[in-house]
């Protein structure tokens, strides 16, 4: 049986504001972050976000968010759970997520 490996995540002290802003500048990635505000989602649940997007595109969107330090993508049994690093981001960049998430969704 294959073991799900833990993906690399940046330490919060290594997260750069420019990387966070870049990751949040894409409407599809911002939509994912908006979905994660209410709590973690399994990757299967994340698949329901914008079902028109190909799986490979969604994988890339999640990779950019993870590498920017915005989300954690953790093994959970045979699947994965994605969660927003809200507390850590709020401590590092006070008010940033609130400001970005309170903006109207892209049309």
C-alpha distances in whole Angstrom, upper triangle without the diagonal:
4,6,10,12,16,18,22,25,28,30,33,35,34,34,37,39,40,36,36,39,37,34,36,39,37,37,34,32,35,34,30,32,34,32,30,33,33,29,26,24,20,20,20,24,24,24,27,29,31,29,31,30,27,23,24,27,25,23,26,28,25,25,28,29,26,28,31,30,30,27,24,21,18,15,15,12,10,13,16,20,23,26,29,30,34,35,34,36,39,39,39,41,43,44,42,39,42,44,42,40,44,45,45,42,42,44
4,6,9,13,15,18,21,25,27,29,32,31,31,34,36,36,32,32,35,34,31,33,35,33,34,31,29,32,31,28,29,32,29,27,31,31,27,24,22,19,17,18,22,22,22,25,27,29,27,29,27,25,21,21,24,23,20,22,24,22,21,25,25,23,24,27,27,27,24,21,18,16,12,13,11,9,11,14,17,20,23,26,27,31,32,31,33,36,37,36,38,40,41,39,36,39,41,39,37,41,42,42,39,39,41
4,6,9,12,16,18,22,24,26,29,28,28,31,33,34,30,30,33,32,29,31,34,32,33,30,28,30,30,26,27,30,28,25,29,29,25,21,20,17,16,18,21,21,21,25,26,28,27,30,27,25,21,21,24,22,19,21,23,20,20,23,23,20,22,25,24,25,21,18,15,13,9,11,9,8,10,12,15,18,21,24,24,28,29,28,30,33,33,33,35,37,38,36,34,37,39,36,35,39,40,40,38,38,40
4,7,9,13,15,19,21,23,26,25,25,28,30,30,27,26,30,28,25,27,30,28,29,26,24,26,26,22,23,26,24,22,25,25,22,18,17,14,13,15,18,18,18,22,23,25,24,27,24,22,18,18,21,19,16,18,20,17,16,20,19,17,18,22,20,21,18,15,11,9,6,8,8,7,8,8,12,14,17,20,21,24,26,25,26,29,30,30,31,34,34,32,30,33,35,33,31,35,36,37,34,34,37
4,6,9,12,16,18,20,23,22,22,25,27,28,24,24,28,27,24,26,29,27,29,26,23,26,26,22,23,26,24,22,25,26,22,19,18,16,15,17,20,19,20,23,24,26,26,28,25,23,19,19,21,19,16,17,19,16,15,18,18,15,16,19,18,19,16,13,10,9,7,10,11,10,10,10,13,14,17,19,20,23,25,23,24,28,28,27,29,32,33,31,29,32,34,31,31,35,35,36,34,34,37
4,7,9,12,14,17,20,18,19,22,24,25,21,21,25,24,21,23,26,25,27,24,21,24,24,21,21,24,22,20,22,23,20,16,17,15,14,17,19,18,20,23,23,25,26,28,25,23,20,19,21,18,15,17,18,14,13,16,16,12,13,16,15,16,13,10,8,6,6,10,12,12,11,9,11,12,14,16,16,20,21,19,21,24,24,24,26,28,30,28,26,29,31,29,28,32,33,34,32,32,35
4,6,10,13,15,18,16,16,19,21,22,18,18,22,21,18,20,23,22,24,21,19,21,22,18,19,22,21,18,21,23,20,16,16,15,14,17,19,17,19,22,21,24,24,26,23,21,18,17,18,16,13,14,15,12,10,12,12,9,10,13,12,14,11,9,7,7,8,12,14,14,13,10,12,11,13,15,15,19,20,18,19,23,23,22,24,26,28,25,23,27,29,26,26,30,30,32,29,30,32
4,7,9,12,15,13,13,16,19,19,16,16,20,19,17,20,22,22,24,22,19,21,23,19,19,23,22,19,22,24,21,18,19,18,17,20,22,19,21,24,23,25,26,28,24,23,20,19,19,18,15,15,15,13,10,12,12,8,8,11,10,13,11,9,9,10,12,15,18,18,16,14,14,13,14,15,14,18,19,17,17,21,21,20,21,24,26,24,22,26,27,25,26,29,30,32,30,30,33
4,6,9,11,10,10,13,15,17,13,13,17,17,14,17,20,20,22,21,17,19,21,18,16,20,20,17,19,21,19,16,17,17,17,21,21,19,21,24,22,25,26,27,24,24,21,20,20,18,15,15,15,12,10,11,10,6,6,8,7,9,8,7,8,10,13,16,19,20,17,14,14,12,12,12,11,14,16,13,14,17,17,16,18,21,22,20,19,22,24,22,22,26,27,29,27,28,31
4,6,8,6,6,10,13,14,11,12,15,16,14,16,19,20,23,22,18,19,22,19,17,21,22,19,20,23,20,19,20,21,20,24,24,22,24,26,25,27,28,30,26,26,24,22,22,20,18,17,16,14,12,12,11,8,7,7,6,9,10,10,12,13,16,20,23,23,21,18,17,15,14,13,11,14,15,12,12,16,15,13,15,19,21,18,18,22,23,21,22,26,26,29,27,28,31
4,5,5,7,10,13,15,13,13,17,18,17,18,21,23,25,24,20,21,24,21,19,22,23,20,20,23,21,19,21,22,22,26,26,24,26,29,27,29,31,33,29,29,27,26,25,23,21,20,19,17,15,15,14,11,10,10,8,11,12,11,14,15,18,21,24,25,23,20,18,16,15,14,11,14,13,10,11,14,13,11,14,17,20,18,18,21,23,22,23,26,27,30,29,30,33
4,5,5,9,11,14,12,11,15,16,15,16,20,21,23,23,19,19,22,20,17,20,21,18,18,21,19,18,21,22,23,26,26,23,26,28,26,28,31,32,29,30,28,27,25,23,22,21,19,17,16,15,13,11,11,10,7,9,11,11,14,16,19,22,25,27,24,21,19,16,14,12,9,11,10,7,8,11,10,8,11,13,16,15,15,18,20,19,20,23,24,27,27,28,32
4,6,8,11,14,13,13,16,17,17,19,21,23,26,26,22,22,25,23,20,23,25,22,22,24,23,22,25,26,26,30,29,27,30,32,30,32,34,35,32,33,31,29,28,26,25,23,22,20,19,18,16,14,13,12,10,12,14,15,18,19,23,25,29,30,28,24,23,20,18,16,13,14,13,9,10,12,10,8,11,14,17,16,17,20,21,21,22,25,26,29,29,30,34
4,6,10,12,10,11,14,15,15,17,20,22,24,24,21,21,24,22,20,23,25,22,22,25,24,23,25,26,25,29,29,26,29,31,29,30,33,34,30,31,29,27,26,24,23,21,20,18,17,15,14,13,11,9,8,12,14,15,17,19,22,25,28,29,27,24,22,20,18,17,14,16,15,12,11,15,13,10,13,16,19,17,18,21,22,21,23,26,26,29,29,29,33
4,7,9,7,8,11,12,12,14,16,18,21,21,17,17,21,19,17,20,21,19,19,22,21,20,22,24,23,27,26,24,26,28,26,27,30,31,27,28,26,25,23,22,20,19,17,16,14,12,11,10,9,6,6,9,11,13,16,18,22,24,28,28,26,22,21,18,16,14,11,13,14,10,9,12,12,9,10,14,16,13,14,18,18,17,19,22,23,25,25,25,29
4,5,5,6,9,10,11,13,14,17,20,21,17,17,21,20,17,20,23,21,21,24,23,23,25,26,25,29,28,25,28,29,26,28,30,31,28,29,27,26,24,23,22,19,18,17,16,13,12,13,10,7,8,10,14,16,19,21,25,28,31,31,29,25,24,20,19,16,14,15,16,13,10,13,13,10,10,14,15,13,14,18,17,16,19,21,22,24,24,24,28
4,5,5,6,9,10,11,12,15,18,19,16,15,19,19,16,18,21,20,19,23,23,23,25,27,26,29,28,25,27,29,26,27,30,30,27,28,28,26,24,23,22,20,18,18,17,14,13,14,12,9,10,11,14,17,20,23,26,29,32,33,30,26,24,21,19,16,14,14,15,13,10,12,12,9,8,11,12,10,11,15,14,13,16,18,18,21,21,22,25
4,5,5,6,9,10,10,13,17,18,15,15,19,19,17,19,22,21,21,25,25,24,26,27,26,29,29,25,27,29,25,26,29,29,26,27,26,25,22,22,21,18,17,17,16,13,13,14,12,9,11,12,16,18,21,24,28,30,34,34,30,27,25,22,21,18,16,17,19,16,13,15,16,13,11,15,15,12,14,17,15,14,17,19,19,21,21,21,24
4,5,5,6,9,10,12,15,16,13,13,17,16,15,18,20,19,19,23,22,22,23,24,23,26,26,22,24,26,23,23,26,26,23,24,23,21,19,18,18,15,13,14,12,9,9,11,8,5,8,9,13,15,17,21,24,27,30,30,27,23,22,19,18,15,14,16,17,15,12,15,16,13,12,16,16,13,14,17,16,14,17,20,19,21,20,20,24
4,5,5,6,9,11,13,14,11,11,14,14,12,14,17,15,16,19,19,19,20,22,21,24,23,20,22,24,21,22,24,25,22,24,23,21,19,18,18,15,13,13,13,9,8,10,9,5,7,7,10,14,16,19,23,25,29,29,26,22,20,17,15,12,12,12,14,12,9,12,14,11,10,13,13,10,10,13,13,11,13,16,16,18,18,18,22
4,5,5,6,9,12,14,11,10,14,14,12,15,18,17,17,21,21,21,22,24,23,26,25,21,24,25,21,21,25,25,22,24,24,22,19,19,19,17,14,15,15,11,10,13,12,9,11,10,14,17,19,23,26,28,32,32,28,25,23,19,18,15,15,15,17,15,12,14,16,13,11,13,13,9,10,13,12,9,12,15,14,16,16,16,19
4,5,5,7,11,12,10,10,14,14,13,16,18,18,19,22,22,22,23,24,23,25,24,21,22,24,20,20,23,23,20,21,21,20,17,17,17,14,12,13,13,9,9,12,11,8,11,11,14,17,19,23,26,28,31,31,28,24,23,19,19,16,16,17,20,18,15,17,19,16,14,17,17,13,13,16,15,12,15,17,16,18,17,16,19
4,6,6,9,10,7,8,11,11,10,13,15,15,16,19,19,18,19,20,19,22,21,17,19,20,17,17,20,20,17,19,18,17,14,13,14,11,9,10,10,6,6,9,9,7,9,8,11,14,15,19,22,25,28,27,24,21,19,16,15,13,14,15,18,16,13,16,18,16,14,17,17,13,12,15,15,12,13,16,15,17,15,15,18
4,6,7,9,6,5,9,10,8,10,13,13,14,17,18,18,18,21,19,22,20,17,19,20,16,16,20,20,18,20,20,19,16,14,16,14,10,11,13,10,8,12,12,9,11,9,11,15,17,20,24,26,29,29,25,22,20,16,15,12,13,13,17,16,13,15,17,16,13,15,14,10,9,12,11,8,10,13,12,13,12,12,16
4,6,9,8,7,10,12,11,13,16,16,17,20,21,21,21,23,22,24,23,19,21,21,17,17,20,20,18,20,20,19,16,16,17,15,12,14,15,11,11,14,15,12,14,13,15,19,20,24,27,29,32,31,28,25,23,19,19,16,17,17,20,20,16,18,21,19,16,18,16,13,12,15,13,9,11,14,12,13,12,11,14
4,6,5,6,9,10,11,12,14,16,17,20,21,20,20,22,20,22,20,17,18,18,15,14,17,16,14,16,17,16,13,12,14,12,9,12,13,10,10,14,15,13,15,13,15,18,19,23,26,27,30,29,26,23,22,18,18,16,18,18,22,21,18,20,23,21,19,21,19,16,14,17,15,12,13,15,13,14,11,10,12
4,6,5,6,9,10,10,12,14,15,18,20,20,19,21,19,20,19,15,16,16,12,11,15,14,13,16,17,17,13,12,15,14,10,13,15,13,12,16,17,15,17,15,16,19,20,23,26,27,30,29,26,23,21,18,18,16,19,19,22,22,19,21,24,23,20,22,19,16,14,16,15,11,11,14,12,11,8,6,9
4,5,5,7,9,10,11,13,15,17,18,17,16,18,16,17,15,12,13,13,9,8,11,11,9,12,13,13,10,9,12,11,7,10,13,11,11,14,16,15,17,14,14,17,17,21,23,24,27,26,22,20,19,16,16,15,18,18,22,22,20,21,25,24,22,23,21,18,16,18,17,14,13,16,14,14,10,9,11
4,5,5,6,9,10,11,13,16,16,15,15,16,14,17,15,12,13,14,10,11,14,14,12,14,14,14,10,9,11,10,6,7,10,8,7,11,12,11,13,10,11,14,14,18,21,22,25,24,21,18,16,13,13,12,14,15,19,19,16,18,21,20,19,20,19,16,13,16,16,12,12,15,14,14,12,11,14
4,5,5,6,9,10,11,14,15,15,15,17,16,18,16,13,15,15,11,12,15,16,14,17,17,17,14,12,14,13,10,11,13,11,9,13,15,13,14,11,12,15,16,20,23,24,27,27,23,20,18,14,14,12,14,14,17,18,15,16,20,19,17,18,16,13,10,12,12,9,8,11,11,11,9,9,12
4,5,5,6,9,10,13,14,14,13,16,15,16,14,11,12,12,8,9,12,13,12,15,16,17,14,11,14,14,10,11,15,13,11,15,17,16,16,13,13,16,17,20,22,23,26,25,22,19,17,14,14,12,15,15,19,20,17,19,22,22,20,21,18,16,13,14,15,11,9,12,12,11,8,9,11
4,5,5,6,9,11,12,11,10,12,11,13,11,8,10,10,7,9,12,14,12,14,14,15,12,9,12,12,9,8,12,11,9,12,15,14,14,11,10,13,13,16,18,19,22,22,18,15,13,10,10,10,13,13,17,18,16,18,21,21,19,20,19,16,13,15,16,13,11,14,14,14,11,13,15
4,5,5,6,10,10,10,11,14,13,16,13,11,13,14,11,13,16,18,16,18,17,18,16,13,14,14,11,10,13,12,9,11,14,12,12,8,8,11,13,16,19,20,23,23,19,16,14,10,9,7,10,10,14,14,12,14,17,17,16,17,15,13,9,12,13,10,8,12,13,14,12,13,16
4,5,5,8,10,11,12,15,15,17,14,12,14,14,10,12,16,18,17,19,19,20,18,15,17,17,13,13,16,15,12,15,18,16,15,12,12,15,16,19,22,22,25,25,21,19,16,13,11,9,12,11,15,17,14,15,19,19,17,17,15,13,10,11,12,10,7,10,11,11,9,12,15
4,6,7,8,9,8,12,12,13,10,8,11,10,8,11,14,16,16,18,17,19,17,14,16,17,14,13,16,16,13,15,18,17,17,13,12,14,14,17,19,19,22,22,19,16,13,11,10,9,13,13,16,18,16,17,21,21,20,20,18,17,13,14,16,13,10,13,14,14,12,14,16
4,5,5,6,7,10,11,13,11,9,13,13,11,14,16,19,18,20,18,20,18,14,16,17,14,12,15,15,12,13,16,15,14,10,9,11,12,14,17,17,20,21,17,14,11,8,6,6,10,9,13,15,14,15,18,19,18,18,17,16,12,13,16,14,11,14,16,16,15,17,20
4,5,8,10,14,15,17,14,13,16,16,13,16,19,22,21,23,22,23,21,18,19,20,16,15,18,17,14,15,18,17,15,11,11,13,15,17,20,19,23,24,20,17,14,11,8,7,10,8,11,13,12,13,16,17,16,16,14,14,10,10,13,12,9,12,14,15,14,17,20
4,7,9,13,15,16,13,13,16,15,14,17,19,22,22,24,23,25,23,19,21,22,19,17,20,20,17,18,21,20,18,15,13,15,16,17,20,19,22,23,20,17,14,12,9,9,12,11,13,16,16,15,18,20,20,19,17,17,13,13,16,15,12,14,17,17,16,19,22
4,7,10,13,14,12,12,15,15,14,18,20,23,22,24,22,23,22,19,19,21,18,16,19,19,16,16,19,19,16,13,11,12,13,14,16,15,18,20,17,14,10,9,7,7,10,10,12,15,15,15,18,20,20,19,19,18,15,15,19,17,14,17,19,20,19,22,24
4,7,10,12,10,10,13,14,13,17,18,22,20,21,19,21,20,16,16,18,16,13,16,17,14,14,17,17,15,13,10,9,10,10,12,12,15,16,13,10,6,5,4,7,10,11,13,15,16,17,19,20,21,21,21,20,16,18,21,19,16,19,22,22,20,23,25
4,6,8,6,6,10,10,11,14,15,19,18,18,16,18,18,14,14,17,15,12,15,17,14,14,18,19,17,14,11,11,10,11,12,11,14,14,11,9,6,5,7,9,13,14,17,18,18,20,22,23,23,24,23,22,18,20,23,20,18,21,22,23,20,22,24
4,5,5,6,9,10,11,15,15,18,17,17,14,17,17,13,13,16,15,12,15,17,15,15,18,20,18,16,13,11,9,9,10,8,11,11,7,6,4,6,9,12,15,17,20,21,21,23,25,26,26,27,27,25,22,23,26,23,21,24,26,26,23,24,26
4,5,5,6,9,10,13,13,16,14,14,11,13,14,10,10,13,12,10,12,15,14,13,17,18,18,16,12,12,9,10,10,10,12,11,7,6,6,7,10,13,16,18,21,22,22,24,26,26,27,28,27,25,22,24,26,23,21,25,26,25,22,23,25
4,5,5,7,10,12,11,15,14,14,11,14,15,12,12,15,15,13,16,18,17,17,20,22,21,19,16,15,13,13,13,12,13,11,8,8,9,10,13,16,19,21,24,25,25,27,29,30,30,31,30,28,25,26,28,26,23,26,27,26,23,24,25
4,5,5,7,11,11,14,14,15,13,16,16,12,13,16,15,13,16,19,17,17,21,22,21,18,15,15,13,14,15,13,15,14,11,10,9,10,12,14,18,19,22,23,23,25,28,28,28,29,28,26,22,24,26,23,20,23,24,23,20,22,23
4,5,5,9,9,12,11,12,10,13,12,9,10,13,11,10,13,15,13,14,17,18,18,15,13,13,11,13,14,14,16,15,12,10,9,8,11,13,16,18,21,22,21,23,26,26,25,27,25,23,20,22,23,20,18,21,22,21,18,19,20
4,5,8,7,10,9,9,8,11,11,8,10,13,12,11,14,16,15,16,19,20,21,18,16,16,14,16,16,16,18,16,12,12,12,11,14,16,20,21,25,25,24,26,29,29,29,30,29,26,23,25,26,23,21,24,24,23,19,20,21
4,6,5,9,10,11,11,14,13,10,13,16,14,14,17,19,17,19,22,23,23,20,17,18,17,18,19,18,20,18,15,15,14,13,15,17,21,22,25,26,25,27,30,30,29,30,29,26,23,24,25,22,20,22,23,21,18,18,19
4,6,9,9,11,11,14,12,9,12,14,12,12,15,16,15,17,20,20,20,17,16,17,16,18,20,20,22,20,17,15,14,13,14,15,19,20,23,24,23,24,28,28,26,27,25,23,20,21,22,19,17,19,19,18,14,15,16
4,5,6,9,10,13,11,9,13,14,12,13,16,17,16,19,21,21,22,19,18,20,19,21,23,23,25,23,20,18,18,16,18,18,22,22,26,27,25,27,30,30,28,29,27,24,21,23,23,20,18,20,19,17,14,13,14
4,5,8,9,12,11,9,13,15,13,15,18,19,18,20,23,24,24,22,20,21,20,22,23,22,24,22,19,18,18,17,19,20,24,25,29,29,28,30,33,33,31,32,31,28,25,26,27,23,21,24,23,21,17,17,17
4,6,9,12,10,10,14,15,14,16,18,19,19,22,24,24,26,23,22,24,22,25,25,26,27,25,22,21,21,20,22,23,26,27,31,31,29,31,35,34,32,34,32,29,26,28,28,24,23,25,24,21,18,16,16
4,6,8,6,7,10,11,10,13,15,16,16,18,20,21,23,21,19,21,19,22,23,24,25,23,20,19,19,18,20,21,24,25,29,29,27,29,32,31,30,32,30,27,24,26,26,23,22,24,23,21,18,16,16
4,5,5,6,9,10,11,13,14,16,17,19,20,22,23,22,20,21,19,22,22,23,24,21,19,18,19,18,21,22,25,27,30,30,29,31,34,33,32,34,32,29,27,29,29,26,25,27,26,25,21,20,20
4,5,5,6,9,10,11,12,14,15,16,18,20,21,20,18,19,16,18,18,19,21,18,15,15,16,15,19,20,23,25,29,28,27,30,32,31,31,33,32,29,26,29,29,26,25,28,27,26,22,21,22
4,5,5,6,9,10,11,13,14,15,16,18,20,19,18,19,16,19,19,21,22,19,17,16,17,16,20,21,23,26,29,28,27,30,32,31,30,33,32,29,26,29,29,26,25,28,28,27,23,22,23
4,5,5,6,9,10,11,13,14,15,17,19,18,17,18,16,19,20,22,24,21,18,17,18,16,19,19,22,24,27,26,25,28,30,29,28,30,29,26,24,26,26,22,22,25,24,23,20,18,20
4,5,5,6,8,10,11,12,14,15,17,15,14,15,13,16,17,19,21,19,16,14,14,13,15,16,19,21,24,24,22,25,28,27,26,28,27,24,21,24,24,21,20,23,22,22,18,18,19
4,5,5,6,9,10,10,12,14,15,15,13,13,11,14,15,17,19,17,14,12,13,12,15,16,18,21,24,23,22,25,27,26,26,28,28,25,22,25,26,22,22,25,25,25,21,21,23
4,5,5,6,9,10,10,12,14,14,13,14,13,16,17,20,22,20,17,15,16,14,16,17,18,21,24,23,21,24,26,25,24,27,26,23,21,24,25,21,21,25,24,24,21,20,22
4,5,5,6,9,10,11,13,11,11,13,12,16,18,20,22,21,18,15,15,12,14,14,16,18,21,20,18,21,24,22,22,24,23,20,18,21,21,17,17,21,20,20,17,16,19
4,5,5,6,9,10,11,9,8,9,8,12,14,16,19,18,15,12,11,9,11,11,13,16,19,18,17,20,22,21,21,23,23,20,17,20,21,18,17,21,21,21,19,19,21
4,5,5,6,8,10,10,9,10,9,12,14,17,20,19,16,13,13,11,13,13,14,17,20,18,17,21,22,21,21,24,24,21,19,22,23,20,20,24,23,24,22,21,24
4,5,5,6,9,9,9,11,11,15,18,20,23,22,19,16,16,13,14,13,14,16,19,17,16,19,21,19,18,21,21,18,17,20,20,17,18,21,21,22,20,19,22
4,6,5,6,5,6,9,10,13,16,19,22,22,18,15,14,10,11,9,10,13,16,14,12,16,18,16,16,18,18,15,13,17,18,15,15,19,19,20,18,18,21
4,5,5,6,5,6,7,10,14,16,20,19,16,13,12,9,10,9,10,13,15,13,13,16,18,16,17,19,20,17,15,19,20,17,18,21,22,23,21,22,25
4,5,8,8,9,10,13,16,19,22,22,19,16,16,13,13,13,12,15,17,15,14,17,18,16,17,20,21,18,17,21,21,19,20,23,23,25,23,23,26
4,6,8,10,12,15,19,22,25,25,22,18,17,14,13,12,11,13,15,13,11,14,16,13,13,17,17,14,14,17,18,15,17,20,20,22,21,21,24
4,6,8,10,13,17,19,23,23,20,17,15,12,11,9,7,10,12,9,8,12,13,11,12,15,16,14,13,16,18,16,16,20,21,23,22,22,26
4,7,10,13,17,19,22,23,20,16,14,10,9,6,6,8,10,9,7,11,13,11,11,14,14,12,10,13,15,13,13,17,18,20,18,19,23
4,6,10,13,15,19,19,16,12,10,7,5,4,5,8,11,10,10,13,15,14,15,17,17,15,12,16,18,15,15,18,20,21,19,21,24
4,6,10,12,16,16,14,10,8,6,5,6,7,10,12,11,12,15,16,16,17,19,20,18,16,19,21,19,18,22,23,25,23,24,27
4,7,9,13,13,10,6,6,4,7,9,10,14,16,15,16,19,20,20,21,23,23,21,19,22,24,21,20,24,25,26,24,25,28
4,6,10,11,9,5,5,6,8,11,12,15,17,16,18,20,21,21,23,25,26,24,21,24,27,25,23,27,28,29,27,28,31
4,6,7,6,4,6,9,11,15,16,19,20,20,21,24,25,25,27,29,29,28,25,28,30,28,27,30,32,32,30,31,33
4,6,5,5,6,10,12,16,17,20,21,21,23,25,26,27,29,30,30,29,26,28,31,29,27,31,32,33,30,32,34
4,5,7,10,13,16,19,21,24,25,25,27,29,30,31,32,34,34,33,30,32,35,33,31,34,36,36,33,35,37
4,7,10,14,17,20,22,25,27,27,28,31,32,32,34,35,35,34,31,33,35,33,31,35,36,36,33,34,36
4,7,10,14,17,19,22,24,24,25,28,29,29,30,32,32,30,27,30,32,29,27,31,32,32,29,30,32
4,7,10,13,15,18,20,20,21,24,25,26,27,28,28,27,24,26,28,26,24,28,29,29,27,28,30
4,7,10,13,15,17,18,18,21,23,23,24,25,25,24,21,23,25,23,21,25,26,27,24,26,28
4,7,10,12,15,15,15,18,20,20,21,22,22,20,17,19,22,19,18,21,23,23,21,23,25
4,6,9,11,12,12,14,16,17,18,19,19,17,14,16,19,17,16,19,21,22,20,22,25
4,5,8,9,9,11,13,14,14,15,15,14,10,13,16,14,12,16,18,19,18,20,23
4,6,6,6,9,10,11,12,13,14,13,10,13,16,15,14,17,19,21,21,23,26
4,6,5,6,9,10,10,10,11,10,8,10,13,13,12,14,17,19,19,21,25
4,6,5,6,9,10,10,11,12,10,12,15,15,15,17,20,22,22,25,28
4,5,5,6,8,10,12,12,11,13,16,16,16,19,21,24,24,26,29
4,5,5,6,7,9,8,8,11,13,12,13,16,18,21,21,22,26
4,6,5,5,6,7,7,9,11,12,12,14,17,20,21,23,27
4,6,6,9,10,11,12,14,15,16,18,20,24,24,27,30
4,6,9,9,11,13,14,15,16,19,20,24,24,26,30
4,6,6,8,10,11,12,14,15,17,20,21,23,27
4,6,8,9,10,12,13,14,16,20,21,23,27
4,6,5,6,9,10,11,13,16,18,20,24
4,5,5,6,8,10,11,15,16,18,21
4,5,5,6,8,10,13,14,16,20
4,6,5,6,9,12,13,16,20
4,6,5,7,10,12,15,18
4,6,6,9,10,12,15
4,5,8,8,11,15
4,6,9,12,15
4,6,9,12
4,6,9
4,6
4
